[in-house]
C-alpha cells in the first residue's frame, strides 16, 4: 500500500512499527508528532497493525505492506528503505521486525538506527541487550536492565503532553457528566469478543453496586449507538475528568493512568509478546468477576480528584534524541 501522504526521495525519519496492536501505531504517532513540532516534516511510518487511527488522527503519513508472508515482507521492507533513504530508522519494540524481516537488513544500513523498547515476555529475552548492538541508540520506554552503552531510559511515551489534557470541568463536559460527578471508565482495545464480554460483566457488576458514580465505556469496537459510549480521541485528553479506569494492562493504558495519577483496576491479558502480568504486578488486578466486583467496591470513587496531571512525556525525549541523530546524519 502506498503512503497516505507525499513521500520524498530522502526521509528524515522512517518509523518501522511492526505488530498487530494499536499500541505500536500509537507510539509512532506520539513520537513523530513531537518530531514534527521540532521541525522535522519529512517522516513516514511503516505499520503492520490493522488499526492506524493514531497516525490518521495526527495526519502522519504511513504505509502498510501488501503481504505479511516473511519473504514478501522482507522484500517490501528493503524496497521501502531503499526508496526513501531514511537518515534515521526507528524500530518499535521488535528489533528484527515482526517476522525477522530486519535481521539481515539492519547491518547493511548506513543510516542511524534507533530502537524504541518496551517490556516483553521472558521468552523473548534474546531480543534484549544482545540485539541492541545493532542500534546506535536504544530508548527504553519501560523498565529493562541497562547493560549496554547505547541505552537510555526515557519516560513513558504518551500521545499527549500533560498541558494538552483538557481541564477537569471541560473533560467532564465532554464525558457528558456533571462537573461534580465521579467517572469510572471501562476501556479496551483488545479483541472484540473479549471486549464485549468485559463490558457485559462491567455493566452487570455496576447494576449490583449501584454506585454514586457514572460508568463510561470506550473501545474502537463499541457500536456507535451503544451507551454510555465515550466518543473522543485520544482518550488520554479526558483523564483529568476520570476518577478510576478499568481495563487490560496494555502499555498505553497503564502508563497513561500512572502518569495522570488516575487509580486503575487492571485485568491483565495473556499475550504472545507483551507481558501484562509483570506490568501490573504492583497494581490492583482482577482475574475473576468476583475479584473485579470486590475491587470496585473497595476503590469506587466517591469524590473528585483535585490535582491536574503533571508528567514528563517520553515522546518528547525520544523525538529529541532522534532529531539529534537526524542532524548528525545531515552534518555527516
C-alpha positions as CSV (number, residue, x, y, z in Angstrom):
1,X,0.0,0.0,0.0
2,X,1.5,3.4,-0.9
3,X,2.0,6.1,1.7
4,X,-1.1,8.2,2.7
5,X,1.0,11.4,2.3
6,X,3.7,12.7,0.0
7,X,7.0,10.9,0.2
8,X,10.4,12.4,-0.6
9,X,13.5,10.8,-2.1
10,X,15.1,11.2,1.4
11,X,13.0,10.8,4.5
12,X,14.5,12.2,7.8
13,X,12.7,9.6,9.9
14,X,11.3,6.3,8.9
15,X,9.4,4.7,11.8
16,X,9.1,1.0,11.5
17,X,6.2,-0.2,13.7
18,X,5.5,-3.9,13.3
19,X,2.9,-5.7,15.4
20,X,-0.8,-6.3,15.5
21,X,-1.8,-4.0,18.3
22,X,-2.7,-0.3,18.1
23,X,-0.1,0.5,20.7
24,X,2.7,0.3,18.0
25,X,0.9,2.9,15.8
26,X,0.2,5.0,18.9
27,X,3.9,5.2,19.9
28,X,4.8,6.0,16.3
29,X,2.2,8.8,16.2
30,X,3.3,10.1,19.7
31,X,7.0,10.3,18.7
32,X,6.5,11.6,15.1
33,X,4.1,14.4,16.1
34,X,6.8,15.6,18.6
35,X,9.4,15.3,15.9
36,X,7.2,17.4,13.6
37,X,6.9,20.0,16.4
38,X,10.7,20.1,16.5
39,X,10.8,21.0,12.8
40,X,11.1,17.6,11.1
41,X,8.5,17.5,8.3
42,X,10.0,14.6,6.3
43,X,8.8,11.5,8.1
44,X,7.0,8.3,7.4
45,X,5.6,5.4,9.5
46,X,5.5,1.8,8.2
47,X,2.9,-0.2,10.1
48,X,1.5,-3.7,10.1
49,X,-1.3,-3.1,12.6
50,X,-4.8,-3.2,11.1
51,X,-5.7,0.0,13.0
52,X,-3.8,3.2,12.1
53,X,-6.2,5.6,13.9
54,X,-3.4,7.4,15.8
55,X,-1.4,8.1,12.7
56,X,-4.5,9.2,10.8
57,X,-5.7,11.4,13.6
58,X,-2.3,13.1,13.8
59,X,-2.0,13.3,10.0
60,X,1.2,11.3,10.0
61,X,1.9,9.8,6.6
62,X,2.1,6.0,6.8
63,X,2.1,2.9,4.6
64,X,1.4,-0.8,5.1
65,X,2.9,-3.9,3.4
66,X,0.9,-5.6,0.7
67,X,1.7,-9.0,2.1
68,X,2.7,-10.4,5.5
69,X,4.4,-13.5,4.2
70,X,8.0,-13.4,5.6
71,X,9.8,-13.3,2.2
72,X,7.4,-10.7,0.8
73,X,7.5,-8.6,3.9
74,X,11.3,-8.6,3.8
75,X,11.4,-7.6,0.1
76,X,8.9,-4.8,0.7
77,X,10.8,-3.6,3.7
78,X,14.0,-3.5,1.8
79,X,12.4,-1.7,-1.1
80,X,10.8,0.9,1.1
81,X,14.1,1.6,2.9
82,X,16.0,1.9,-0.4
83,X,13.3,4.2,-1.9
84,X,13.0,6.7,0.9
85,X,16.7,6.5,2.1
86,X,16.0,7.5,5.7
87,X,18.5,9.4,7.7
88,X,17.2,7.7,10.8
89,X,15.4,4.3,11.0
90,X,13.4,4.0,14.3
91,X,12.2,0.5,15.1
92,X,9.4,-0.1,17.6
93,X,9.6,-3.0,20.1
94,X,10.8,-5.8,17.8
95,X,14.5,-5.3,16.9
96,X,14.3,-7.7,13.9
97,X,10.7,-6.9,12.8
98,X,7.6,-9.0,13.2
99,X,8.9,-11.9,11.1
100,X,12.6,-11.3,11.2
101,X,12.5,-9.1,8.1
102,X,15.0,-6.7,9.5
103,X,17.6,-9.2,10.7
104,X,19.7,-9.2,7.6
105,X,18.9,-5.6,6.6
106,X,20.0,-3.8,9.7
107,X,23.7,-4.5,9.5
108,X,23.8,-3.3,5.9
109,X,22.3,0.2,6.6
110,X,24.4,3.3,6.7
111,X,21.7,5.4,8.3
112,X,21.4,5.9,12.1
113,X,19.2,3.3,13.8
114,X,17.1,3.7,17.0
115,X,15.1,1.0,18.9
116,X,12.1,2.0,21.0
117,X,12.0,-0.8,23.5
118,X,9.2,-1.8,25.9
119,X,8.5,-4.8,28.2
120,X,8.4,-8.2,26.5
121,X,7.6,-11.7,27.8
122,X,10.6,-13.6,29.3
123,X,10.6,-16.0,26.3
124,X,11.8,-13.1,24.1
125,X,14.8,-12.2,26.4
126,X,17.1,-12.9,23.4
127,X,15.6,-9.7,21.8
128,X,17.1,-7.7,24.7
129,X,20.7,-6.5,25.0
130,X,22.4,-8.9,22.5
131,X,20.3,-7.4,19.7
132,X,20.7,-3.8,20.8
133,X,24.2,-3.7,19.5
134,X,22.7,-3.4,16.0
135,X,21.3,0.1,17.0
136,X,23.1,3.4,17.6
137,X,20.6,4.2,20.3
138,X,18.1,2.2,22.4
139,X,15.4,4.2,24.2
140,X,13.7,2.3,27.0
141,X,10.1,3.3,27.4
142,X,9.7,0.7,30.2
143,X,11.9,-0.8,32.9
144,X,14.6,-3.0,31.5
145,X,18.1,-3.7,32.6
146,X,20.6,-1.3,31.1
147,X,23.5,-3.5,30.0
148,X,25.0,-1.6,27.0
149,X,26.5,1.8,26.5
150,X,24.0,2.8,23.8
151,X,20.9,2.5,26.1
152,X,19.0,5.4,27.6
153,X,15.9,5.2,29.8
154,X,13.1,7.7,28.9
155,X,9.8,8.5,30.4
156,X,6.8,6.5,29.2
157,X,5.8,7.5,25.6
158,X,2.4,9.2,25.6
159,X,0.3,10.7,22.8
160,X,-0.3,13.9,24.7
161,X,1.8,16.2,27.0
162,X,0.3,17.0,30.4
163,X,-0.5,20.5,29.3
164,X,-2.5,19.2,26.4
165,X,-5.1,17.4,28.6
166,X,-8.4,19.0,29.0
167,X,-9.1,20.8,32.3
168,X,-11.3,18.7,34.7
169,X,-14.5,20.7,34.0
170,X,-14.1,20.6,30.3
171,X,-13.3,16.9,30.4
172,X,-16.4,16.2,32.4
173,X,-18.5,18.1,29.8
174,X,-17.1,16.0,27.0
175,X,-17.8,12.9,29.0
176,X,-21.4,14.1,29.3
177,X,-21.5,14.2,33.2
178,X,-22.0,16.9,35.8
179,X,-18.9,18.8,36.9
180,X,-19.2,17.2,40.4
181,X,-19.9,13.6,39.2
182,X,-17.1,10.9,39.6
183,X,-16.5,8.9,36.4
184,X,-15.3,5.3,36.1
185,X,-14.0,4.5,32.6
186,X,-14.1,0.9,31.2
187,X,-11.7,0.8,28.3
188,X,-10.4,-1.9,26.0
189,X,-8.8,-2.1,22.5
190,X,-8.5,-5.9,22.9
191,X,-10.1,-8.5,20.7
192,X,-13.8,-7.5,20.0
193,X,-15.1,-10.7,21.6
194,X,-13.2,-10.3,24.8
195,X,-14.1,-6.6,24.9
196,X,-17.8,-7.3,24.5
197,X,-17.7,-9.8,27.4
198,X,-15.7,-7.5,29.6
199,X,-18.3,-4.7,29.1
200,X,-21.2,-7.0,29.7
201,X,-19.5,-8.1,33.0
202,X,-18.8,-4.5,34.0
203,X,-22.4,-3.5,33.4
204,X,-23.7,-6.4,35.5
205,X,-21.4,-5.5,38.4
206,X,-22.5,-1.9,38.1
207,X,-26.1,-2.8,38.4
208,X,-25.4,-4.7,41.6
209,X,-23.3,-2.0,43.1
210,X,-25.5,1.0,42.1
211,X,-22.6,3.4,42.9
212,X,-22.8,7.2,43.0
213,X,-20.6,7.5,40.0
214,X,-21.0,7.4,36.3
215,X,-19.9,4.4,34.2
216,X,-18.5,5.3,30.8
217,X,-17.2,2.8,28.2
218,X,-14.6,3.3,25.5
219,X,-13.4,0.9,22.7
220,X,-12.8,1.1,18.9
221,X,-15.2,-1.8,18.7
222,X,-18.1,-0.4,20.7
223,X,-21.1,0.3,18.5
224,X,-21.8,3.9,17.8
225,X,-25.3,3.7,19.3
226,X,-24.2,1.9,22.5
227,X,-24.4,3.8,25.8
228,X,-22.6,5.1,27.8
229,X,-20.0,5.2,24.9
230,X,-17.2,7.7,25.0
231,X,-16.6,9.0,21.5
232,X,-13.4,11.0,21.9
233,X,-9.9,10.5,20.7
234,X,-7.3,10.4,22.2
235,X,-9.0,9.3,25.4
236,X,-6.0,10.5,27.5
237,X,-7.1,14.1,26.9
238,X,-10.0,13.3,29.2
239,X,-8.1,11.8,32.1
240,X,-8.3,14.9,34.3
241,X,-12.0,14.2,34.4
242,X,-11.8,10.5,35.2
243,X,-11.6,9.1,38.8
244,X,-11.0,5.4,38.0
245,X,-10.1,3.3,34.9
246,X,-10.7,-0.4,34.4
247,X,-9.2,-2.5,31.6
248,X,-6.5,-4.7,30.3
249,X,-2.9,-3.8,31.4
250,X,-1.7,-2.8,27.9
251,X,1.3,-0.5,27.6
252,X,-0.7,2.6,26.7
253,X,-3.5,2.4,29.3
254,X,-1.1,1.5,32.1
255,X,1.3,4.4,31.5
256,X,-1.5,6.9,30.8
257,X,-3.2,6.1,34.1
258,X,0.1,6.1,36.0
259,X,1.2,9.4,34.5
260,X,-2.1,11.1,35.1
261,X,-2.5,9.8,38.6
262,X,-5.7,8.0,37.9
263,X,-6.4,4.9,40.0
264,X,-6.8,1.8,38.0
265,X,-8.1,-1.8,38.2
266,X,-6.3,-4.0,35.6
267,X,-7.4,-7.2,34.0
268,X,-4.0,-8.5,32.6
269,X,-4.3,-10.5,29.4
270,X,-2.1,-13.3,28.2
271,X,-0.1,-12.0,25.2
272,X,2.4,-13.6,22.8
273,X,4.9,-10.8,23.2
274,X,3.6,-8.3,25.8
275,X,4.0,-9.1,29.5
276,X,0.9,-7.5,31.0
277,X,1.1,-9.6,34.2
278,X,4.6,-8.2,35.0
279,X,3.5,-4.7,34.2
280,X,0.6,-5.0,36.6
281,X,2.4,-6.7,39.4
282,X,2.1,-3.7,41.8
283,X,-1.4,-2.7,40.8
284,X,-4.9,-3.8,41.8
285,X,-5.8,-6.7,39.4
286,X,-8.8,-8.9,38.9
287,X,-8.8,-12.4,37.5
288,X,-12.4,-13.2,38.1
289,X,-15.8,-11.5,38.2
290,X,-15.8,-11.8,42.0
291,X,-12.4,-10.1,42.3
292,X,-13.5,-7.3,39.9
293,X,-16.6,-6.7,42.0
294,X,-14.6,-6.7,45.2
295,X,-12.1,-4.2,43.9
296,X,-14.8,-1.9,42.5
297,X,-16.5,-1.9,46.0
298,X,-13.1,-1.0,47.5
299,X,-11.9,1.6,45.0
300,X,-15.1,3.1,43.8
301,X,-14.6,6.9,43.7
302,X,-16.8,9.0,46.0
303,X,-15.2,12.4,45.3
304,X,-13.3,14.2,42.5
305,X,-9.6,14.2,42.1
306,X,-8.4,17.7,42.6
307,X,-4.9,17.9,41.0
308,X,-4.4,18.1,37.3
309,X,-2.0,15.6,35.7
310,X,1.7,16.7,35.6
311,X,4.3,14.4,33.9
312,X,7.2,14.2,31.6
313,X,6.4,12.8,28.2
314,X,8.9,10.3,26.9
315,X,7.7,11.0,23.3
316,X,9.4,14.4,23.6
317,X,12.6,12.8,24.9
318,X,12.5,10.2,22.1
319,X,11.9,12.8,19.4
320,X,14.7,15.0,20.7
321,X,17.1,12.0,20.7
322,X,16.1,11.1,17.2
323,X,16.4,14.6,16.0
324,X,20.0,14.8,17.2
325,X,20.7,11.8,15.0
326,X,18.9,13.4,12.0
327,X,21.2,16.4,12.4
328,X,24.2,14.2,12.9
329,X,23.4,12.4,9.6
330,X,22.9,15.7,7.8
331,X,26.2,17.0,9.0
332,X,27.9,13.7,8.2
